[in-house]
Amino acid sequence: MPILKSSRKALRRDRRRAVVNRKIKEKIKLVLKKTRKNPTLKNLAEAARFLDRAAKKKVIRPHKASRLKSRLNKLLKAKRS
C-alpha cells in the first residue's frame, strides 16, 4: 500500500479510472462484435464513433482505433462486392 498521501489519492483515482476504462472497452468489444457479424454502414459508423471517442479519452491508442476502423471498412467492402 502507498505510504504518501498523494500516492493514496493517486491509487484511488487510478482505480476509478480503471473501472470507467473497463466499461468503455467492454462497450467497444460489443460494438465491434456486432459490426463484424453484420457489417452495415450504420454499424460501421457507430463503431467508428465509439473507437474515436475511446482514442480521444486515451482508453485505447489512436493507431489502434484507426487500424480497427480500417479492418471494419474492409469487411464492409468485401460484403458489398
PyMOL Python script that loads the backbone (N, CA, C, O; Angstrom):
from pymol import cmd

cmd.read_pdbstr("""\
ATOM      1  N   MET A   1       0.842  -1.191   0.000  1.00  0.00           N
ATOM      2  CA  MET A   1       0.000   0.000   0.000  1.00  0.00           C
ATOM      3  C   MET A   1       0.881   1.247   0.000  1.00  0.00           C
ATOM      4  O   MET A   1       1.971   1.261   0.573  1.00  0.00           O
ATOM      5  N   PRO A   2       0.387   2.281  -0.650  1.00  0.00           N
ATOM      6  CA  PRO A   2       1.152   3.536  -0.690  1.00  0.00           C
ATOM      7  C   PRO A   2       1.272   4.168   0.696  1.00  0.00           C
ATOM      8  O   PRO A   2       0.384   4.048   1.540  1.00  0.00           O
ATOM      9  N   ILE A   3       2.377   4.831   0.891  1.00  0.00           N
ATOM     10  CA  ILE A   3       2.622   5.482   2.178  1.00  0.00           C
ATOM     11  C   ILE A   3       2.241   6.959   2.111  1.00  0.00           C
ATOM     12  O   ILE A   3       1.580   7.479   3.009  1.00  0.00           O
ATOM     13  N   LEU A   4       2.658   7.619   1.053  1.00  0.00           N
ATOM     14  CA  LEU A   4       2.390   9.049   0.919  1.00  0.00           C
ATOM     15  C   LEU A   4       0.916   9.319   0.649  1.00  0.00           C
ATOM     16  O   LEU A   4       0.224   8.512   0.029  1.00  0.00           O
ATOM     17  N   LYS A   5       0.459  10.453   1.120  1.00  0.00           N
ATOM     18  CA  LYS A   5      -0.939  10.839   0.948  1.00  0.00           C
ATOM     19  C   LYS A   5      -1.281  11.001  -0.533  1.00  0.00           C
ATOM     20  O   LYS A   5      -2.345  10.577  -0.984  1.00  0.00           O
ATOM     21  N   SER A   6      -0.378  11.613  -1.276  1.00  0.00           N
ATOM     22  CA  SER A   6      -0.630  11.819  -2.707  1.00  0.00           C
ATOM     23  C   SER A   6      -0.669  10.485  -3.454  1.00  0.00           C
ATOM     24  O   SER A   6      -1.414  10.335  -4.422  1.00  0.00           O
ATOM     25  N   SER A   7       0.128   9.528  -3.007  1.00  0.00           N
ATOM     26  CA  SER A   7       0.124   8.201  -3.629  1.00  0.00           C
ATOM     27  C   SER A   7      -1.190   7.480  -3.372  1.00  0.00           C
ATOM     28  O   SER A   7      -1.711   6.785  -4.245  1.00  0.00           O
ATOM     29  N   ARG A   8      -1.722   7.653  -2.161  1.00  0.00           N
ATOM     30  CA  ARG A   8      -3.018   7.046  -1.844  1.00  0.00           C
ATOM     31  C   ARG A   8      -4.119   7.645  -2.706  1.00  0.00           C
ATOM     32  O   ARG A   8      -4.995   6.933  -3.196  1.00  0.00           O
ATOM     33  N   LYS A   9      -4.068   8.959  -2.885  1.00  0.00           N
ATOM     34  CA  LYS A   9      -5.055   9.626  -3.734  1.00  0.00           C
ATOM     35  C   LYS A   9      -4.918   9.154  -5.179  1.00  0.00           C
ATOM     36  O   LYS A   9      -5.913   8.922  -5.865  1.00  0.00           O
ATOM     37  N   ALA A  10      -3.679   9.016  -5.628  1.00  0.00           N
ATOM     38  CA  ALA A  10      -3.433   8.560  -6.996  1.00  0.00           C
ATOM     39  C   ALA A  10      -3.977   7.151  -7.195  1.00  0.00           C
ATOM     40  O   ALA A  10      -4.547   6.847  -8.242  1.00  0.00           O
ATOM     41  N   LEU A  11      -3.805   6.301  -6.207  1.00  0.00           N
ATOM     42  CA  LEU A  11      -4.311   4.938  -6.285  1.00  0.00           C
ATOM     43  C   LEU A  11      -5.834   4.928  -6.386  1.00  0.00           C
ATOM     44  O   LEU A  11      -6.405   4.186  -7.186  1.00  0.00           O
ATOM     45  N   ARG A  12      -6.488   5.754  -5.572  1.00  0.00           N
ATOM     46  CA  ARG A  12      -7.954   5.853  -5.641  1.00  0.00           C
ATOM     47  C   ARG A  12      -8.398   6.323  -7.013  1.00  0.00           C
ATOM     48  O   ARG A  12      -9.329   5.775  -7.603  1.00  0.00           O
ATOM     49  N   ARG A  13      -7.719   7.349  -7.514  1.00  0.00           N
ATOM     50  CA  ARG A  13      -8.052   7.901  -8.827  1.00  0.00           C
ATOM     51  C   ARG A  13      -7.848   6.849  -9.923  1.00  0.00           C
ATOM     52  O   ARG A  13      -8.688   6.702 -10.811  1.00  0.00           O
ATOM     53  N   ASP A  14      -6.735   6.122  -9.855  1.00  0.00           N
ATOM     54  CA  ASP A  14      -6.439   5.108 -10.862  1.00  0.00           C
ATOM     55  C   ASP A  14      -7.467   3.984 -10.851  1.00  0.00           C
ATOM     56  O   ASP A  14      -7.849   3.469 -11.902  1.00  0.00           O
ATOM     57  N   ARG A  15      -7.911   3.610  -9.656  1.00  0.00           N
ATOM     58  CA  ARG A  15      -8.929   2.559  -9.571  1.00  0.00           C
ATOM     59  C   ARG A  15     -10.251   3.017 -10.178  1.00  0.00           C
ATOM     60  O   ARG A  15     -10.923   2.251 -10.868  1.00  0.00           O
ATOM     61  N   ARG A  16     -10.620   4.277  -9.917  1.00  0.00           N
ATOM     62  CA  ARG A  16     -11.850   4.810 -10.517  1.00  0.00           C
ATOM     63  C   ARG A  16     -11.728   4.833 -12.035  1.00  0.00           C
ATOM     64  O   ARG A  16     -12.652   4.433 -12.744  1.00  0.00           O
ATOM     65  N   ARG A  17     -10.601   5.295 -12.525  1.00  0.00           N
ATOM     66  CA  ARG A  17     -10.392   5.363 -13.969  1.00  0.00           C
ATOM     67  C   ARG A  17     -10.398   3.978 -14.597  1.00  0.00           C
ATOM     68  O   ARG A  17     -10.903   3.798 -15.705  1.00  0.00           O
ATOM     69  N   ALA A  18      -9.839   2.999 -13.892  1.00  0.00           N
ATOM     70  CA  ALA A  18      -9.795   1.634 -14.415  1.00  0.00           C
ATOM     71  C   ALA A  18     -11.204   1.087 -14.614  1.00  0.00           C
ATOM     72  O   ALA A  18     -11.474   0.396 -15.596  1.00  0.00           O
ATOM     73  N   VAL A  19     -12.095   1.396 -13.685  1.00  0.00           N
ATOM     74  CA  VAL A  19     -13.483   0.941 -13.802  1.00  0.00           C
ATOM     75  C   VAL A  19     -14.139   1.566 -15.027  1.00  0.00           C
ATOM     76  O   VAL A  19     -14.813   0.883 -15.797  1.00  0.00           O
ATOM     77  N   VAL A  20     -13.938   2.861 -15.200  1.00  0.00           N
ATOM     78  CA  VAL A  20     -14.529   3.566 -16.341  1.00  0.00           C
ATOM     79  C   VAL A  20     -13.952   3.029 -17.646  1.00  0.00           C
ATOM     80  O   VAL A  20     -14.689   2.759 -18.595  1.00  0.00           O
ATOM     81  N   ASN A  21     -12.633   2.876 -17.686  1.00  0.00           N
ATOM     82  CA  ASN A  21     -11.982   2.387 -18.900  1.00  0.00           C
ATOM     83  C   ASN A  21     -12.444   0.977 -19.247  1.00  0.00           C
ATOM     84  O   ASN A  21     -12.626   0.651 -20.420  1.00  0.00           O
ATOM     85  N   ARG A  22     -12.632   0.144 -18.231  1.00  0.00           N
ATOM     86  CA  ARG A  22     -13.088  -1.224 -18.474  1.00  0.00           C
ATOM     87  C   ARG A  22     -14.473  -1.219 -19.108  1.00  0.00           C
ATOM     88  O   ARG A  22     -14.741  -1.996 -20.023  1.00  0.00           O
ATOM     89  N   LYS A  23     -15.353  -0.345 -18.624  1.00  0.00           N
ATOM     90  CA  LYS A  23     -16.700  -0.257 -19.194  1.00  0.00           C
ATOM     91  C   LYS A  23     -16.648   0.193 -20.650  1.00  0.00           C
ATOM     92  O   LYS A  23     -17.379  -0.326 -21.494  1.00  0.00           O
ATOM     93  N   ILE A  24     -15.779   1.161 -20.939  1.00  0.00           N
ATOM     94  CA  ILE A  24     -15.650   1.649 -22.309  1.00  0.00           C
ATOM     95  C   ILE A  24     -15.120   0.544 -23.214  1.00  0.00           C
ATOM     96  O   ILE A  24     -15.609   0.372 -24.331  1.00  0.00           O
ATOM     97  N   LYS A  25     -14.125  -0.207 -22.745  1.00  0.00           N
ATOM     98  CA  LYS A  25     -13.557  -1.293 -23.549  1.00  0.00           C
ATOM     99  C   LYS A  25     -14.580  -2.396 -23.797  1.00  0.00           C
ATOM    100  O   LYS A  25     -14.624  -2.965 -24.888  1.00  0.00           O
ATOM    101  N   GLU A  26     -15.405  -2.704 -22.792  1.00  0.00           N
ATOM    102  CA  GLU A  26     -16.448  -3.711 -22.966  1.00  0.00           C
ATOM    103  C   GLU A  26     -17.449  -3.256 -24.021  1.00  0.00           C
ATOM    104  O   GLU A  26     -17.888  -4.052 -24.851  1.00  0.00           O
ATOM    105  N   LYS A  27     -17.808  -1.979 -23.989  1.00  0.00           N
ATOM    106  CA  LYS A  27     -18.749  -1.444 -24.973  1.00  0.00           C
ATOM    107  C   LYS A  27     -18.146  -1.513 -26.378  1.00  0.00           C
ATOM    108  O   LYS A  27     -18.838  -1.844 -27.341  1.00  0.00           O
ATOM    109  N   ILE A  28     -16.855  -1.200 -26.489  1.00  0.00           N
ATOM    110  CA  ILE A  28     -16.179  -1.271 -27.789  1.00  0.00           C
ATOM    111  C   ILE A  28     -16.217  -2.700 -28.317  1.00  0.00           C
ATOM    112  O   ILE A  28     -16.524  -2.922 -29.488  1.00  0.00           O
ATOM    113  N   LYS A  29     -15.906  -3.674 -27.456  1.00  0.00           N
ATOM    114  CA  LYS A  29     -15.920  -5.075 -27.881  1.00  0.00           C
ATOM    115  C   LYS A  29     -17.300  -5.485 -28.372  1.00  0.00           C
ATOM    116  O   LYS A  29     -17.426  -6.191 -29.372  1.00  0.00           O
ATOM    117  N   LEU A  30     -18.331  -5.042 -27.666  1.00  0.00           N
ATOM    118  CA  LEU A  30     -19.698  -5.367 -28.045  1.00  0.00           C
ATOM    119  C   LEU A  30     -20.037  -4.782 -29.415  1.00  0.00           C
ATOM    120  O   LEU A  30     -20.616  -5.464 -30.261  1.00  0.00           O
ATOM    121  N   VAL A  31     -19.676  -3.522 -29.630  1.00  0.00           N
ATOM    122  CA  VAL A  31     -19.973  -2.851 -30.898  1.00  0.00           C
ATOM    123  C   VAL A  31     -19.173  -3.483 -32.036  1.00  0.00           C
ATOM    124  O   VAL A  31     -19.700  -3.664 -33.134  1.00  0.00           O
ATOM    125  N   LEU A  32     -17.906  -3.821 -31.784  1.00  0.00           N
ATOM    126  CA  LEU A  32     -17.081  -4.451 -32.819  1.00  0.00           C
ATOM    127  C   LEU A  32     -17.644  -5.813 -33.208  1.00  0.00           C
ATOM    128  O   LEU A  32     -17.680  -6.163 -34.388  1.00  0.00           O
ATOM    129  N   LYS A  33     -18.079  -6.569 -32.222  1.00  0.00           N
ATOM    130  CA  LYS A  33     -18.653  -7.890 -32.489  1.00  0.00           C
ATOM    131  C   LYS A  33     -19.908  -7.759 -33.351  1.00  0.00           C
ATOM    132  O   LYS A  33     -20.104  -8.517 -34.300  1.00  0.00           O
ATOM    133  N   LYS A  34     -20.751  -6.787 -33.005  1.00  0.00           N
ATOM    134  CA  LYS A  34     -21.981  -6.552 -33.762  1.00  0.00           C
ATOM    135  C   LYS A  34     -21.663  -6.138 -35.195  1.00  0.00           C
ATOM    136  O   LYS A  34     -22.326  -6.581 -36.132  1.00  0.00           O
ATOM    137  N   THR A  35     -20.655  -5.294 -35.366  1.00  0.00           N
ATOM    138  CA  THR A  35     -20.295  -4.804 -36.691  1.00  0.00           C
ATOM    139  C   THR A  35     -19.671  -5.916 -37.528  1.00  0.00           C
ATOM    140  O   THR A  35     -19.934  -6.008 -38.727  1.00  0.00           O
ATOM    141  N   ARG A  36     -18.850  -6.756 -36.913  1.00  0.00           N
ATOM    142  CA  ARG A  36     -18.237  -7.863 -37.664  1.00  0.00           C
ATOM    143  C   ARG A  36     -19.291  -8.873 -38.098  1.00  0.00           C
ATOM    144  O   ARG A  36     -19.199  -9.445 -39.184  1.00  0.00           O
ATOM    145  N   LYS A  37     -20.287  -9.091 -37.252  1.00  0.00           N
ATOM    146  CA  LYS A  37     -21.339 -10.049 -37.570  1.00  0.00           C
ATOM    147  C   LYS A  37     -22.221  -9.534 -38.704  1.00  0.00           C
ATOM    148  O   LYS A  37     -22.621 -10.294 -39.586  1.00  0.00           O
ATOM    149  N   ASN A  38     -22.519  -8.244 -38.672  1.00  0.00           N
ATOM    150  CA  ASN A  38     -23.388  -7.641 -39.680  1.00  0.00           C
ATOM    151  C   ASN A  38     -22.784  -6.308 -40.121  1.00  0.00           C
ATOM    152  O   ASN A  38     -23.184  -5.257 -39.621  1.00  0.00           O
ATOM    153  N   PRO A  39     -21.815  -6.338 -41.063  1.00  0.00           N
ATOM    154  CA  PRO A  39     -21.146  -5.086 -41.466  1.00  0.00           C
ATOM    155  C   PRO A  39     -22.026  -4.208 -42.363  1.00  0.00           C
ATOM    156  O   PRO A  39     -22.062  -4.384 -43.581  1.00  0.00           O
ATOM    157  N   THR A  40     -22.722  -3.275 -41.748  1.00  0.00           N
ATOM    158  CA  THR A  40     -23.504  -2.302 -42.499  1.00  0.00           C
ATOM    159  C   THR A  40     -22.912  -0.922 -42.257  1.00  0.00           C
ATOM    160  O   THR A  40     -22.097  -0.726 -41.356  1.00  0.00           O
ATOM    161  N   LEU A  41     -23.333   0.020 -43.071  1.00  0.00           N
ATOM    162  CA  LEU A  41     -22.827   1.384 -42.943  1.00  0.00           C
ATOM    163  C   LEU A  41     -23.194   1.979 -41.577  1.00  0.00           C
ATOM    164  O   LEU A  41     -22.397   2.690 -40.966  1.00  0.00           O
ATOM    165  N   LYS A  42     -24.398   1.681 -41.114  1.00  0.00           N
ATOM    166  CA  LYS A  42     -24.852   2.202 -39.823  1.00  0.00           C
ATOM    167  C   LYS A  42     -24.005   1.637 -38.675  1.00  0.00           C
ATOM    168  O   LYS A  42     -23.569   2.375 -37.792  1.00  0.00           O
ATOM    169  N   ASN A  43     -23.780   0.316 -38.702  1.00  0.00           N
ATOM    170  CA  ASN A  43     -22.966  -0.312 -37.654  1.00  0.00           C
ATOM    171  C   ASN A  43     -21.532   0.183 -37.698  1.00  0.00           C
ATOM    172  O   ASN A  43     -20.904   0.377 -36.656  1.00  0.00           O
ATOM    173  N   LEU A  44     -21.010   0.387 -38.907  1.00  0.00           N
ATOM    174  CA  LEU A  44     -19.640   0.882 -39.052  1.00  0.00           C
ATOM    175  C   LEU A  44     -19.507   2.292 -38.481  1.00  0.00           C
ATOM    176  O   LEU A  44     -18.518   2.606 -37.819  1.00  0.00           O
ATOM    177  N   ALA A  45     -20.495   3.131 -38.734  1.00  0.00           N
ATOM    178  CA  ALA A  45     -20.465   4.500 -38.214  1.00  0.00           C
ATOM    179  C   ALA A  45     -20.516   4.501 -36.689  1.00  0.00           C
ATOM    180  O   ALA A  45     -19.827   5.286 -36.038  1.00  0.00           O
ATOM    181  N   GLU A  46     -21.334   3.617 -36.125  1.00  0.00           N
ATOM    182  CA  GLU A  46     -21.434   3.529 -34.667  1.00  0.00           C
ATOM    183  C   GLU A  46     -20.107   3.057 -34.059  1.00  0.00           C
ATOM    184  O   GLU A  46     -19.649   3.593 -33.051  1.00  0.00           O
ATOM    185  N   ALA A  47     -19.506   2.054 -34.685  1.00  0.00           N
ATOM    186  CA  ALA A  47     -18.223   1.533 -34.197  1.00  0.00           C
ATOM    187  C   ALA A  47     -17.141   2.604 -34.292  1.00  0.00           C
ATOM    188  O   ALA A  47     -16.341   2.764 -33.370  1.00  0.00           O
ATOM    189  N   ALA A  48     -17.114   3.332 -35.397  1.00  0.00           N
ATOM    190  CA  ALA A  48     -16.109   4.386 -35.581  1.00  0.00           C
ATOM    191  C   ALA A  48     -16.277   5.468 -34.519  1.00  0.00           C
ATOM    192  O   ALA A  48     -15.292   5.998 -34.006  1.00  0.00           O
ATOM    193  N   ARG A  49     -17.518   5.790 -34.195  1.00  0.00           N
ATOM    194  CA  ARG A  49     -17.782   6.805 -33.175  1.00  0.00           C
ATOM    195  C   ARG A  49     -17.225   6.367 -31.814  1.00  0.00           C
ATOM    196  O   ARG A  49     -16.566   7.146 -31.125  1.00  0.00           O
ATOM    197  N   PHE A  50     -17.497   5.119 -31.440  1.00  0.00           N
ATOM    198  CA  PHE A  50     -17.004   4.618 -30.156  1.00  0.00           C
ATOM    199  C   PHE A  50     -15.484   4.537 -30.133  1.00  0.00           C
ATOM    200  O   PHE A  50     -14.857   4.868 -29.126  1.00  0.00           O
ATOM    201  N   LEU A  51     -14.886   4.096 -31.244  1.00  0.00           N
ATOM    202  CA  LEU A  51     -13.425   3.983 -31.298  1.00  0.00           C
ATOM    203  C   LEU A  51     -12.768   5.351 -31.205  1.00  0.00           C
ATOM    204  O   LEU A  51     -11.781   5.525 -30.490  1.00  0.00           O
ATOM    205  N   ASP A  52     -13.317   6.325 -31.933  1.00  0.00           N
ATOM    206  CA  ASP A  52     -12.746   7.674 -31.892  1.00  0.00           C
ATOM    207  C   ASP A  52     -12.859   8.286 -30.498  1.00  0.00           C
ATOM    208  O   ASP A  52     -11.937   8.947 -30.021  1.00  0.00           O
ATOM    209  N   ARG A  53     -13.986   8.060 -29.861  1.00  0.00           N
ATOM    210  CA  ARG A  53     -14.192   8.603 -28.516  1.00  0.00           C
ATOM    211  C   ARG A  53     -13.222   7.959 -27.518  1.00  0.00           C
ATOM    212  O   ARG A  53     -12.672   8.636 -26.649  1.00  0.00           O
ATOM    213  N   ALA A  54     -13.024   6.655 -27.653  1.00  0.00           N
ATOM    214  CA  ALA A  54     -12.098   5.958 -26.752  1.00  0.00           C
ATOM    215  C   ALA A  54     -10.664   6.426 -26.977  1.00  0.00           C
ATOM    216  O   ALA A  54      -9.895   6.559 -26.025  1.00  0.00           O
ATOM    217  N   ALA A  55     -10.305   6.675 -28.231  1.00  0.00           N
ATOM    218  CA  ALA A  55      -8.955   7.163 -28.531  1.00  0.00           C
ATOM    219  C   ALA A  55      -8.775   8.578 -27.992  1.00  0.00           C
ATOM    220  O   ALA A  55      -7.706   8.929 -27.492  1.00  0.00           O
ATOM    221  N   LYS A  56      -9.819   9.379 -28.096  1.00  0.00           N
ATOM    222  CA  LYS A  56      -9.742  10.750 -27.600  1.00  0.00           C
ATOM    223  C   LYS A  56      -9.567  10.776 -26.080  1.00  0.00           C
ATOM    224  O   LYS A  56      -8.844  11.614 -25.542  1.00  0.00           O
ATOM    225  N   LYS A  57     -10.241   9.843 -25.398  1.00  0.00           N
ATOM    226  CA  LYS A  57     -10.141   9.775 -23.940  1.00  0.00           C
ATOM    227  C   LYS A  57      -8.932   8.956 -23.486  1.00  0.00           C
ATOM    228  O   LYS A  57      -8.743   8.726 -22.291  1.00  0.00           O
ATOM    229  N   LYS A  58      -8.121   8.521 -24.441  1.00  0.00           N
ATOM    230  CA  LYS A  58      -6.888   7.761 -24.175  1.00  0.00           C
ATOM    231  C   LYS A  58      -7.155   6.419 -23.495  1.00  0.00           C
ATOM    232  O   LYS A  58      -6.339   5.942 -22.706  1.00  0.00           O
ATOM    233  N   VAL A  59      -8.300   5.815 -23.806  1.00  0.00           N
ATOM    234  CA  VAL A  59      -8.580   4.466 -23.331  1.00  0.00           C
ATOM    235  C   VAL A  59      -7.839   3.472 -24.221  1.00  0.00           C
ATOM    236  O   VAL A  59      -7.278   2.487 -23.741  1.00  0.00           O
ATOM    237  N   ILE A  60      -7.844   3.747 -25.530  1.00  0.00           N
ATOM    238  CA  ILE A  60      -7.042   2.977 -26.478  1.00  0.00           C
ATOM    239  C   ILE A  60      -6.182   3.963 -27.255  1.00  0.00           C
ATOM    240  O   ILE A  60      -6.454   5.164 -27.269  1.00  0.00           O
ATOM    241  N   ARG A  61      -5.151   3.448 -27.897  1.00  0.00           N
ATOM    242  CA  ARG A  61      -4.263   4.321 -28.650  1.00  0.00           C
ATOM    243  C   ARG A  61      -4.904   4.717 -29.979  1.00  0.00           C
ATOM    244  O   ARG A  61      -5.663   3.937 -30.554  1.00  0.00           O
ATOM    245  N   PRO A  62      -4.606   5.914 -30.468  1.00  0.00           N
ATOM    246  CA  PRO A  62      -5.207   6.375 -31.726  1.00  0.00           C
ATOM    247  C   PRO A  62      -4.924   5.446 -32.904  1.00  0.00           C
ATOM    248  O   PRO A  62      -5.786   5.243 -33.759  1.00  0.00           O
ATOM    249  N   HIS A  63      -3.715   4.883 -32.948  1.00  0.00           N
ATOM    250  CA  HIS A  63      -3.371   3.993 -34.058  1.00  0.00           C
ATOM    251  C   HIS A  63      -4.224   2.725 -34.029  1.00  0.00           C
ATOM    252  O   HIS A  63      -4.613   2.209 -35.077  1.00  0.00           O
ATOM    253  N   LYS A  64      -4.509   2.231 -32.840  1.00  0.00           N
ATOM    254  CA  LYS A  64      -5.346   1.037 -32.712  1.00  0.00           C
ATOM    255  C   LYS A  64      -6.760   1.327 -33.202  1.00  0.00           C
ATOM    256  O   LYS A  64      -7.366   0.503 -33.887  1.00  0.00           O
ATOM    257  N   ALA A  65      -7.281   2.489 -32.855  1.00  0.00           N
ATOM    258  CA  ALA A  65      -8.616   2.879 -33.311  1.00  0.00           C
ATOM    259  C   ALA A  65      -8.647   2.951 -34.833  1.00  0.00           C
ATOM    260  O   ALA A  65      -9.588   2.473 -35.467  1.00  0.00           O
ATOM    261  N   SER A  66      -7.621   3.546 -35.405  1.00  0.00           N
ATOM    262  CA  SER A  66      -7.527   3.672 -36.856  1.00  0.00           C
ATOM    263  C   SER A  66      -7.454   2.300 -37.519  1.00  0.00           C
ATOM    264  O   SER A  66      -8.117   2.053 -38.526  1.00  0.00           O
ATOM    265  N   ARG A  67      -6.650   1.415 -36.950  1.00  0.00           N
ATOM    266  CA  ARG A  67      -6.475   0.071 -37.506  1.00  0.00           C
ATOM    267  C   ARG A  67      -7.787  -0.714 -37.466  1.00  0.00           C
ATOM    268  O   ARG A  67      -8.146  -1.380 -38.437  1.00  0.00           O
ATOM    269  N   LEU A  68      -8.492  -0.636 -36.351  1.00  0.00           N
ATOM    270  CA  LEU A  68      -9.759  -1.350 -36.227  1.00  0.00           C
ATOM    271  C   LEU A  68     -10.798  -0.810 -37.206  1.00  0.00           C
ATOM    272  O   LEU A  68     -11.539  -1.579 -37.818  1.00  0.00           O
ATOM    273  N   LYS A  69     -10.851   0.516 -37.352  1.00  0.00           N
ATOM    274  CA  LYS A  69     -11.793   1.113 -38.307  1.00  0.00           C
ATOM    275  C   LYS A  69     -11.470   0.665 -39.724  1.00  0.00           C
ATOM    276  O   LYS A  69     -12.375   0.380 -40.508  1.00  0.00           O
ATOM    277  N   SER A  70     -10.187   0.603 -40.054  1.00  0.00           N
ATOM    278  CA  SER A  70      -9.763   0.173 -41.381  1.00  0.00           C
ATOM    279  C   SER A  70     -10.193  -1.267 -41.649  1.00  0.00           C
ATOM    280  O   SER A  70     -10.677  -1.581 -42.737  1.00  0.00           O
ATOM    281  N   ARG A  71     -10.019  -2.127 -40.672  1.00  0.00           N
ATOM    282  CA  ARG A  71     -10.387  -3.536 -40.844  1.00  0.00           C
ATOM    283  C   ARG A  71     -11.903  -3.708 -40.971  1.00  0.00           C
ATOM    284  O   ARG A  71     -12.376  -4.560 -41.724  1.00  0.00           O
ATOM    285  N   LEU A  72     -12.652  -2.899 -40.237  1.00  0.00           N
ATOM    286  CA  LEU A  72     -14.109  -2.959 -40.367  1.00  0.00           C
ATOM    287  C   LEU A  72     -14.540  -2.474 -41.751  1.00  0.00           C
ATOM    288  O   LEU A  72     -15.471  -3.015 -42.349  1.00  0.00           O
ATOM    289  N   ASN A  73     -13.851  -1.450 -42.250  1.00  0.00           N
ATOM    290  CA  ASN A  73     -14.140  -0.943 -43.590  1.00  0.00           C
ATOM    291  C   ASN A  73     -13.889  -2.012 -44.641  1.00  0.00           C
ATOM    292  O   ASN A  73     -14.660  -2.140 -45.593  1.00  0.00           O
ATOM    293  N   LYS A  74     -12.808  -2.787 -44.476  1.00  0.00           N
ATOM    294  CA  LYS A  74     -12.505  -3.877 -45.407  1.00  0.00           C
ATOM    295  C   LYS A  74     -13.629  -4.904 -45.413  1.00  0.00           C
ATOM    296  O   LYS A  74     -14.010  -5.405 -46.471  1.00  0.00           O
ATOM    297  N   LEU A  75     -14.160  -5.217 -44.236  1.00  0.00           N
ATOM    298  CA  LEU A  75     -15.272  -6.164 -44.146  1.00  0.00           C
ATOM    299  C   LEU A  75     -16.491  -5.656 -44.909  1.00  0.00           C
ATOM    300  O   LEU A  75     -17.157  -6.410 -45.619  1.00  0.00           O
ATOM    301  N   LEU A  76     -16.767  -4.372 -44.751  1.00  0.00           N
ATOM    302  CA  LEU A  76     -17.917  -3.776 -45.426  1.00  0.00           C
ATOM    303  C   LEU A  76     -17.737  -3.830 -46.939  1.00  0.00           C
ATOM    304  O   LEU A  76     -18.673  -4.164 -47.666  1.00  0.00           O
ATOM    305  N   LYS A  77     -16.534  -3.501 -47.414  1.00  0.00           N
ATOM    306  CA  LYS A  77     -16.262  -3.541 -48.852  1.00  0.00           C
ATOM    307  C   LYS A  77     -16.359  -4.961 -49.394  1.00  0.00           C
ATOM    308  O   LYS A  77     -16.884  -5.170 -50.487  1.00  0.00           O
ATOM    309  N   ALA A  78     -15.864  -5.930 -48.648  1.00  0.00           N
ATOM    310  CA  ALA A  78     -15.921  -7.326 -49.081  1.00  0.00           C
ATOM    311  C   ALA A  78     -17.366  -7.802 -49.171  1.00  0.00           C
ATOM    312  O   ALA A  78     -17.714  -8.572 -50.066  1.00  0.00           O
ATOM    313  N   LYS A  79     -18.198  -7.350 -48.253  1.00  0.00           N
ATOM    314  CA  LYS A  79     -19.610  -7.746 -48.261  1.00  0.00           C
ATOM    315  C   LYS A  79     -20.336  -7.147 -49.459  1.00  0.00           C
ATOM    316  O   LYS A  79     -21.192  -7.793 -50.063  1.00  0.00           O
ATOM    317  N   ARG A  80     -19.992  -5.916 -49.795  1.00  0.00           N
ATOM    318  CA  ARG A  80     -20.668  -5.235 -50.899  1.00  0.00           C
ATOM    319  C   ARG A  80     -20.309  -5.815 -52.263  1.00  0.00           C
ATOM    320  O   ARG A  80     -21.144  -5.838 -53.167  1.00  0.00           O
ATOM    321  N   SER A  81     -19.067  -6.286 -52.417  1.00  0.00           N
ATOM    322  CA  SER A  81     -18.660  -6.787 -53.745  1.00  0.00           C
ATOM    323  C   SER A  81     -18.871  -8.272 -53.892  1.00  0.00           C
ATOM    324  O   SER A  81     -18.578  -8.836 -54.946  1.00  0.00           O
TER     325      SER A  81
END
""", "prot")
cmd.dss("prot")
cmd.show_as("cartoon", "prot")
cmd.util.cbc("prot")
cmd.orient("prot")
